[in-house]
Amino acid sequence: MRKLKFESDSFNFVYSYNSVFHMTKEDVAISINEMRRVLKLNGLMFVNFLTTKDFRCGKGVVVGENQYEQMDDETPVIHSYFEECEPDKYFENMKILYK
């Protein structure tokens, strides 16, 4: 997700469900920029995030602010949790249709 193998302005719709938050917030920013890069002008992007109100926030090995390595089945997985307006910075100059 950090380096999509598509040309810029390739897609009318970019969809990320339950995936982008499985990396550090630094990598989330890179991934969102890549999704924006491949999205055509006036295209739609769907992305979801975990909130700091999630019961799992604060549990596991700390890897950053509200970022934790947590066990998912038997494999450690990064989960990044966001305050309500925190992801807005990733979508500057875009119209947010639903939040």
CNS distance restraints for C-alpha pairs under 8 A (distance, minus, plus):
assign (resid   1 and name CA) (resid  20 and name CA) 7.83 0.50 0.50
assign (resid   1 and name CA) (resid  31 and name CA) 5.20 0.50 0.50
assign (resid   1 and name CA) (resid  34 and name CA) 7.22 0.50 0.50
assign (resid   1 and name CA) (resid  35 and name CA) 7.91 0.50 0.50
assign (resid   2 and name CA) (resid  27 and name CA) 6.76 0.50 0.50
assign (resid   2 and name CA) (resid  28 and name CA) 7.93 0.50 0.50
assign (resid   2 and name CA) (resid  30 and name CA) 5.60 0.50 0.50
assign (resid   2 and name CA) (resid  31 and name CA) 4.42 0.50 0.50
assign (resid   2 and name CA) (resid  34 and name CA) 6.37 0.50 0.50
assign (resid   3 and name CA) (resid  31 and name CA) 7.29 0.50 0.50
assign (resid   3 and name CA) (resid  34 and name CA) 6.47 0.50 0.50
assign (resid   4 and name CA) (resid  34 and name CA) 6.41 0.50 0.50
assign (resid   4 and name CA) (resid  35 and name CA) 7.75 0.50 0.50
assign (resid   4 and name CA) (resid  38 and name CA) 7.96 0.50 0.50
assign (resid   6 and name CA) (resid  10 and name CA) 6.80 0.50 0.50
assign (resid   6 and name CA) (resid  38 and name CA) 6.62 0.50 0.50
assign (resid   7 and name CA) (resid  38 and name CA) 6.25 0.50 0.50
assign (resid   8 and name CA) (resid  37 and name CA) 5.26 0.50 0.50
assign (resid   8 and name CA) (resid  38 and name CA) 4.30 0.50 0.50
assign (resid   8 and name CA) (resid  39 and name CA) 7.01 0.50 0.50
assign (resid   8 and name CA) (resid  40 and name CA) 7.72 0.50 0.50
assign (resid   9 and name CA) (resid  37 and name CA) 6.35 0.50 0.50
assign (resid   9 and name CA) (resid  38 and name CA) 4.54 0.50 0.50
assign (resid   9 and name CA) (resid  39 and name CA) 4.89 0.50 0.50
assign (resid   9 and name CA) (resid  40 and name CA) 4.15 0.50 0.50
assign (resid   9 and name CA) (resid  41 and name CA) 7.11 0.50 0.50
assign (resid  10 and name CA) (resid  38 and name CA) 5.15 0.50 0.50
assign (resid  10 and name CA) (resid  39 and name CA) 5.97 0.50 0.50
assign (resid  10 and name CA) (resid  40 and name CA) 6.01 0.50 0.50
assign (resid  11 and name CA) (resid  38 and name CA) 6.08 0.50 0.50
assign (resid  11 and name CA) (resid  39 and name CA) 4.93 0.50 0.50
assign (resid  11 and name CA) (resid  40 and name CA) 5.49 0.50 0.50
assign (resid  11 and name CA) (resid  43 and name CA) 7.23 0.50 0.50
assign (resid  12 and name CA) (resid  39 and name CA) 6.00 0.50 0.50
assign (resid  12 and name CA) (resid  40 and name CA) 5.42 0.50 0.50
assign (resid  12 and name CA) (resid  41 and name CA) 7.90 0.50 0.50
assign (resid  12 and name CA) (resid  42 and name CA) 7.67 0.50 0.50
assign (resid  12 and name CA) (resid  43 and name CA) 4.49 0.50 0.50
assign (resid  12 and name CA) (resid  44 and name CA) 6.25 0.50 0.50
assign (resid  13 and name CA) (resid  39 and name CA) 6.68 0.50 0.50
assign (resid  13 and name CA) (resid  40 and name CA) 7.98 0.50 0.50
assign (resid  13 and name CA) (resid  43 and name CA) 5.63 0.50 0.50
assign (resid  13 and name CA) (resid  44 and name CA) 4.74 0.50 0.50
assign (resid  13 and name CA) (resid  45 and name CA) 5.61 0.50 0.50
assign (resid  13 and name CA) (resid  46 and name CA) 7.86 0.50 0.50
assign (resid  14 and name CA) (resid  35 and name CA) 6.65 0.50 0.50
assign (resid  14 and name CA) (resid  39 and name CA) 6.62 0.50 0.50
assign (resid  14 and name CA) (resid  43 and name CA) 7.99 0.50 0.50
assign (resid  14 and name CA) (resid  44 and name CA) 6.42 0.50 0.50
assign (resid  14 and name CA) (resid  45 and name CA) 4.67 0.50 0.50
assign (resid  14 and name CA) (resid  46 and name CA) 6.27 0.50 0.50
assign (resid  15 and name CA) (resid  45 and name CA) 5.86 0.50 0.50
assign (resid  15 and name CA) (resid  46 and name CA) 4.80 0.50 0.50
assign (resid  15 and name CA) (resid  47 and name CA) 6.26 0.50 0.50
assign (resid  16 and name CA) (resid  20 and name CA) 6.59 0.50 0.50
assign (resid  16 and name CA) (resid  46 and name CA) 5.99 0.50 0.50
assign (resid  16 and name CA) (resid  47 and name CA) 4.86 0.50 0.50
assign (resid  16 and name CA) (resid  48 and name CA) 6.93 0.50 0.50
assign (resid  17 and name CA) (resid  46 and name CA) 7.46 0.50 0.50
assign (resid  17 and name CA) (resid  47 and name CA) 5.94 0.50 0.50
assign (resid  17 and name CA) (resid  48 and name CA) 5.83 0.50 0.50
assign (resid  18 and name CA) (resid  22 and name CA) 7.85 0.50 0.50
assign (resid  18 and name CA) (resid  48 and name CA) 6.41 0.50 0.50
assign (resid  18 and name CA) (resid  49 and name CA) 7.30 0.50 0.50
assign (resid  20 and name CA) (resid  28 and name CA) 6.03 0.50 0.50
assign (resid  20 and name CA) (resid  31 and name CA) 7.33 0.50 0.50
assign (resid  20 and name CA) (resid  47 and name CA) 7.57 0.50 0.50
assign (resid  20 and name CA) (resid  48 and name CA) 7.62 0.50 0.50
assign (resid  20 and name CA) (resid  49 and name CA) 7.37 0.50 0.50
assign (resid  21 and name CA) (resid  25 and name CA) 7.65 0.50 0.50
assign (resid  21 and name CA) (resid  28 and name CA) 6.68 0.50 0.50
assign (resid  21 and name CA) (resid  48 and name CA) 7.97 0.50 0.50
assign (resid  21 and name CA) (resid  49 and name CA) 5.93 0.50 0.50
assign (resid  21 and name CA) (resid  50 and name CA) 6.76 0.50 0.50
assign (resid  21 and name CA) (resid  78 and name CA) 7.71 0.50 0.50
assign (resid  21 and name CA) (resid  79 and name CA) 5.71 0.50 0.50
assign (resid  21 and name CA) (resid  80 and name CA) 5.18 0.50 0.50
assign (resid  21 and name CA) (resid  81 and name CA) 7.35 0.50 0.50
assign (resid  22 and name CA) (resid  77 and name CA) 6.66 0.50 0.50
assign (resid  22 and name CA) (resid  78 and name CA) 5.00 0.50 0.50
assign (resid  22 and name CA) (resid  79 and name CA) 4.88 0.50 0.50
assign (resid  22 and name CA) (resid  80 and name CA) 6.49 0.50 0.50
assign (resid  23 and name CA) (resid  27 and name CA) 6.02 0.50 0.50
assign (resid  23 and name CA) (resid  28 and name CA) 6.28 0.50 0.50
assign (resid  23 and name CA) (resid  78 and name CA) 5.41 0.50 0.50
assign (resid  23 and name CA) (resid  79 and name CA) 6.39 0.50 0.50
assign (resid  23 and name CA) (resid  80 and name CA) 6.59 0.50 0.50
assign (resid  24 and name CA) (resid  28 and name CA) 6.15 0.50 0.50
assign (resid  24 and name CA) (resid  63 and name CA) 7.67 0.50 0.50
assign (resid  24 and name CA) (resid  64 and name CA) 7.47 0.50 0.50
assign (resid  24 and name CA) (resid  67 and name CA) 6.64 0.50 0.50
assign (resid  24 and name CA) (resid  78 and name CA) 6.94 0.50 0.50
assign (resid  24 and name CA) (resid  79 and name CA) 7.52 0.50 0.50
assign (resid  24 and name CA) (resid  80 and name CA) 6.16 0.50 0.50
assign (resid  25 and name CA) (resid  29 and name CA) 6.25 0.50 0.50
assign (resid  25 and name CA) (resid  67 and name CA) 7.59 0.50 0.50
assign (resid  25 and name CA) (resid  80 and name CA) 6.41 0.50 0.50
assign (resid  26 and name CA) (resid  30 and name CA) 6.61 0.50 0.50
assign (resid  27 and name CA) (resid  31 and name CA) 6.07 0.50 0.50
assign (resid  28 and name CA) (resid  32 and name CA) 6.10 0.50 0.50
assign (resid  29 and name CA) (resid  33 and name CA) 6.23 0.50 0.50
assign (resid  29 and name CA) (resid  90 and name CA) 6.56 0.50 0.50
assign (resid  30 and name CA) (resid  34 and name CA) 6.31 0.50 0.50
assign (resid  31 and name CA) (resid  35 and name CA) 6.24 0.50 0.50
assign (resid  32 and name CA) (resid  36 and name CA) 6.13 0.50 0.50
assign (resid  32 and name CA) (resid  90 and name CA) 6.63 0.50 0.50
assign (resid  33 and name CA) (resid  37 and name CA) 6.06 0.50 0.50
assign (resid  33 and name CA) (resid  90 and name CA) 7.50 0.50 0.50
assign (resid  34 and name CA) (resid  38 and name CA) 6.42 0.50 0.50
assign (resid  35 and name CA) (resid  39 and name CA) 6.19 0.50 0.50
assign (resid  35 and name CA) (resid  45 and name CA) 7.92 0.50 0.50
assign (resid  39 and name CA) (resid  43 and name CA) 5.90 0.50 0.50
assign (resid  39 and name CA) (resid  44 and name CA) 7.56 0.50 0.50
assign (resid  39 and name CA) (resid  45 and name CA) 7.69 0.50 0.50
assign (resid  49 and name CA) (resid  81 and name CA) 7.15 0.50 0.50
assign (resid  49 and name CA) (resid  82 and name CA) 6.96 0.50 0.50
assign (resid  50 and name CA) (resid  54 and name CA) 6.94 0.50 0.50
assign (resid  50 and name CA) (resid  79 and name CA) 7.91 0.50 0.50
assign (resid  50 and name CA) (resid  80 and name CA) 6.79 0.50 0.50
assign (resid  50 and name CA) (resid  81 and name CA) 4.88 0.50 0.50
assign (resid  50 and name CA) (resid  82 and name CA) 6.06 0.50 0.50
assign (resid  51 and name CA) (resid  57 and name CA) 7.95 0.50 0.50
assign (resid  51 and name CA) (resid  81 and name CA) 5.03 0.50 0.50
assign (resid  51 and name CA) (resid  82 and name CA) 4.81 0.50 0.50
assign (resid  51 and name CA) (resid  83 and name CA) 5.91 0.50 0.50
assign (resid  51 and name CA) (resid  84 and name CA) 6.71 0.50 0.50
assign (resid  52 and name CA) (resid  57 and name CA) 5.71 0.50 0.50
assign (resid  52 and name CA) (resid  66 and name CA) 7.18 0.50 0.50
assign (resid  52 and name CA) (resid  81 and name CA) 5.03 0.50 0.50
assign (resid  52 and name CA) (resid  82 and name CA) 5.37 0.50 0.50
assign (resid  52 and name CA) (resid  83 and name CA) 5.65 0.50 0.50
assign (resid  52 and name CA) (resid  84 and name CA) 8.00 0.50 0.50
assign (resid  53 and name CA) (resid  57 and name CA) 6.99 0.50 0.50
assign (resid  54 and name CA) (resid  81 and name CA) 7.93 0.50 0.50
assign (resid  57 and name CA) (resid  66 and name CA) 6.83 0.50 0.50
assign (resid  57 and name CA) (resid  68 and name CA) 7.79 0.50 0.50
assign (resid  57 and name CA) (resid  81 and name CA) 6.56 0.50 0.50
assign (resid  58 and name CA) (resid  66 and name CA) 6.75 0.50 0.50
assign (resid  58 and name CA) (resid  68 and name CA) 7.24 0.50 0.50
assign (resid  59 and name CA) (resid  68 and name CA) 6.83 0.50 0.50
assign (resid  59 and name CA) (resid  70 and name CA) 7.15 0.50 0.50
assign (resid  60 and name CA) (resid  68 and name CA) 5.44 0.50 0.50
assign (resid  60 and name CA) (resid  69 and name CA) 5.52 0.50 0.50
assign (resid  60 and name CA) (resid  70 and name CA) 4.98 0.50 0.50
assign (resid  60 and name CA) (resid  71 and name CA) 7.81 0.50 0.50
assign (resid  61 and name CA) (resid  68 and name CA) 5.21 0.50 0.50
assign (resid  61 and name CA) (resid  69 and name CA) 5.01 0.50 0.50
assign (resid  61 and name CA) (resid  70 and name CA) 6.79 0.50 0.50
assign (resid  62 and name CA) (resid  66 and name CA) 7.59 0.50 0.50
assign (resid  62 and name CA) (resid  67 and name CA) 5.97 0.50 0.50
assign (resid  62 and name CA) (resid  68 and name CA) 4.58 0.50 0.50
assign (resid  62 and name CA) (resid  69 and name CA) 6.52 0.50 0.50
assign (resid  63 and name CA) (resid  67 and name CA) 5.41 0.50 0.50
assign (resid  63 and name CA) (resid  68 and name CA) 5.35 0.50 0.50
assign (resid  63 and name CA) (resid  69 and name CA) 6.71 0.50 0.50
assign (resid  64 and name CA) (resid  68 and name CA) 7.03 0.50 0.50
assign (resid  66 and name CA) (resid  80 and name CA) 6.01 0.50 0.50
assign (resid  66 and name CA) (resid  81 and name CA) 5.31 0.50 0.50
assign (resid  66 and name CA) (resid  82 and name CA) 7.05 0.50 0.50
assign (resid  67 and name CA) (resid  78 and name CA) 6.95 0.50 0.50
assign (resid  67 and name CA) (resid  79 and name CA) 5.76 0.50 0.50
assign (resid  67 and name CA) (resid  80 and name CA) 4.30 0.50 0.50
assign (resid  67 and name CA) (resid  81 and name CA) 6.14 0.50 0.50
assign (resid  68 and name CA) (resid  78 and name CA) 5.55 0.50 0.50
assign (resid  68 and name CA) (resid  79 and name CA) 5.43 0.50 0.50
assign (resid  68 and name CA) (resid  80 and name CA) 6.50 0.50 0.50
assign (resid  69 and name CA) (resid  76 and name CA) 5.95 0.50 0.50
assign (resid  69 and name CA) (resid  77 and name CA) 5.31 0.50 0.50
assign (resid  69 and name CA) (resid  78 and name CA) 4.30 0.50 0.50
assign (resid  69 and name CA) (resid  79 and name CA) 6.29 0.50 0.50
assign (resid  70 and name CA) (resid  76 and name CA) 5.30 0.50 0.50
assign (resid  70 and name CA) (resid  77 and name CA) 5.33 0.50 0.50
assign (resid  70 and name CA) (resid  78 and name CA) 6.13 0.50 0.50
assign (resid  70 and name CA) (resid  79 and name CA) 6.91 0.50 0.50
assign (resid  71 and name CA) (resid  75 and name CA) 5.49 0.50 0.50
assign (resid  71 and name CA) (resid  76 and name CA) 4.36 0.50 0.50
assign (resid  71 and name CA) (resid  77 and name CA) 5.98 0.50 0.50
assign (resid  72 and name CA) (resid  76 and name CA) 5.94 0.50 0.50
assign (resid  72 and name CA) (resid  77 and name CA) 6.11 0.50 0.50
assign (resid  82 and name CA) (resid  86 and name CA) 5.91 0.50 0.50
assign (resid  82 and name CA) (resid  87 and name CA) 6.98 0.50 0.50
assign (resid  83 and name CA) (resid  87 and name CA) 7.81 0.50 0.50
assign (resid  87 and name CA) (resid  91 and name CA) 7.42 0.50 0.50
assign (resid  88 and name CA) (resid  92 and name CA) 6.87 0.50 0.50
assign (resid  91 and name CA) (resid  95 and name CA) 7.72 0.50 0.50
assign (resid  91 and name CA) (resid  96 and name CA) 7.63 0.50 0.50
